[in-house]
Amino acid sequence: MARKKQPPISASDRRIVGGILRELRRAAGYRSVESAATLDSCPVSRQTIYAYERGGLTPSLPQLLELVEFYALDAPTRDARAELRLLGVAAITRALTLPAYHVTEAWELISRLQPER
């Protein structure tokens, strides 16, 4: 069965997603894209992060979730862990309001970002 062609993602959605990722990266303590991308645990390349943040490309929902998880849970700034978890939830929640994404996998990550008891 042939895949259904998806409508193009709007420039506005691409800019919003890029801004979300840039804000989360900076909050996680990565001043530059390169400082994040050089880590082995980073799920994407430097060029890909640049393309996402500039709105040239939009990550799929699984790719977005991987980046949010990387920034929020693997950040070098351990003292801001609770704030990063909240920012991670806010980033996913905002992305889910965009027509570019579906919801199922996002709820799983939001659940993992909740504080442990």
Secondary structure, DSSP 8 states (H G I E B T S, - for coil): ----------HHHHHHHHHHHHHHHHHTT-SSHHHHHTSTT-SS-HHHHHHHHHTSS---HHHHHHHHHHHHHS-S-GGGHHHHHHHHHHHHHHHHTSTT--SHHHHHHHHHHS---
